[in-house]
Amino acid sequence: MVPTPVPLVLAATAEKSTAAPGTTTPTRIMVVGNAAFLADNILQQVAGSANLDLFMNGVNWLAQAEELVGLSPKAPDDRSVVITGDQQRWLFLSSVVLLPLLVLLYGGWVWWKRR
């Protein structure tokens, strides 16, 4: 297998202003390797796919609606921790009881040595 040389161009855009009378808008074109990046199976594999953002931003740029070009916000991930009752007790005892007790014991030992 031959490695793909970098940089790899995935899409290209071009804009040309025409000097034709009565024409004030430039001509724009966007070329993408193929349409497979918009295939349903690819879009469903990665939720919030950047491919969809690329396509929508390209269409908005082609339509000269630059104010619509941007990145869509990502949906926040649900990151929850599920712990058992024993783990909850250990977490409470170690953080609320054990650590302050260790600090007090160490402080008492330092005080006793410096006395």
VMD Tcl script that draws the C-alpha trace (Angstrom):
set ca {
  {0.00 0.00 0.00}
  {1.41 3.36 -1.03}
  {0.92 6.15 1.55}
  {-1.12 9.13 0.44}
  {1.05 12.21 0.05}
  {0.11 15.19 2.20}
  {-1.36 17.75 2.01}
  {-4.42 16.02 0.61}
  {-6.94 18.33 -1.06}
  {-10.49 17.24 -0.22}
  {-12.34 20.21 -1.69}
  {-11.57 23.34 -3.63}
  {-13.39 26.60 -4.22}
  {-12.97 29.31 -6.79}
  {-14.49 32.73 -7.30}
  {-14.27 34.95 -10.34}
  {-15.73 38.38 -10.86}
  {-17.08 38.91 -14.32}
  {-16.91 42.22 -16.11}
  {-20.10 41.59 -18.04}
  {-22.48 44.56 -18.14}
  {-25.29 44.33 -15.63}
  {-23.59 41.55 -13.67}
  {-22.43 42.50 -10.18}
  {-22.33 39.12 -8.47}
  {-19.24 36.96 -8.81}
  {-19.31 33.42 -10.17}
  {-18.51 30.78 -7.58}
  {-17.76 27.07 -7.82}
  {-17.05 24.38 -5.23}
  {-15.52 21.05 -6.23}
  {-15.52 18.07 -3.86}
  {-13.90 14.69 -4.60}
  {-17.22 12.84 -4.72}
  {-20.61 12.84 -3.07}
  {-19.82 9.88 -0.82}
  {-19.01 12.22 2.07}
  {-22.78 12.92 2.27}
  {-23.87 9.28 2.13}
  {-26.39 8.30 4.80}
  {-24.20 5.55 6.23}
  {-21.31 8.00 6.76}
  {-23.51 10.68 8.33}
  {-25.08 8.14 10.69}
  {-21.72 6.75 11.82}
  {-20.60 10.05 13.31}
  {-23.33 12.09 14.98}
  {-22.79 15.79 14.37}
  {-20.52 14.99 11.46}
  {-18.31 17.75 10.12}
  {-19.17 16.52 6.61}
  {-22.64 17.97 6.95}
  {-21.16 21.27 8.16}
  {-18.82 21.29 5.16}
  {-21.69 20.72 2.74}
  {-24.03 23.28 4.32}
  {-21.28 25.91 4.54}
  {-20.39 25.23 0.90}
  {-24.00 25.69 -0.19}
  {-24.30 28.88 1.86}
  {-21.07 30.23 0.35}
  {-22.25 29.36 -3.16}
  {-25.54 31.14 -2.46}
  {-23.51 34.17 -1.29}
  {-25.00 33.93 2.21}
  {-21.71 34.29 4.08}
  {-23.53 35.26 7.29}
  {-24.81 31.67 7.48}
  {-21.36 30.10 7.15}
  {-20.17 28.76 10.49}
  {-19.88 25.71 12.69}
  {-22.94 24.19 14.26}
  {-22.77 23.69 18.03}
  {-21.98 20.22 19.27}
  {-24.50 18.48 21.48}
  {-23.13 18.09 25.01}
  {-22.14 14.59 26.01}
  {-24.01 12.97 28.88}
  {-21.22 12.00 31.24}
  {-22.63 10.51 34.40}
  {-20.96 8.37 37.02}
  {-22.81 5.39 38.39}
  {-21.48 4.20 41.72}
  {-22.77 1.72 44.26}
  {-23.75 2.45 47.86}
  {-20.43 1.07 49.16}
  {-18.51 3.30 46.76}
  {-20.56 6.31 47.91}
  {-19.76 5.59 51.55}
  {-16.06 5.13 50.78}
  {-15.98 8.36 48.80}
  {-17.67 10.25 51.63}
  {-15.47 8.78 54.35}
  {-12.24 9.29 52.44}
  {-12.93 12.88 51.40}
  {-14.92 14.25 54.36}
  {-13.46 12.24 57.26}
  {-10.15 10.61 56.36}
  {-8.37 13.47 54.55}
  {-9.17 16.14 57.18}
  {-8.19 13.69 59.91}
  {-4.83 13.07 58.20}
  {-4.24 16.84 57.93}
  {-5.05 17.28 61.63}
  {-2.77 14.40 62.62}
  {0.10 15.73 60.51}
  {-0.43 19.24 61.92}
  {-0.39 17.83 65.46}
  {2.80 15.91 64.75}
  {4.50 19.06 63.33}
  {3.32 21.09 66.34}
  {4.66 18.42 68.74}
  {8.08 18.38 66.97}
  {8.42 22.20 67.00}
  {7.31 22.61 70.57}
}
mol new
graphics top color blue
foreach p $ca { graphics top sphere $p radius 0.5 }
foreach p [lrange $ca 0 end-1] q [lrange $ca 1 end] { graphics top cylinder $p $q radius 0.2 }
display resetview
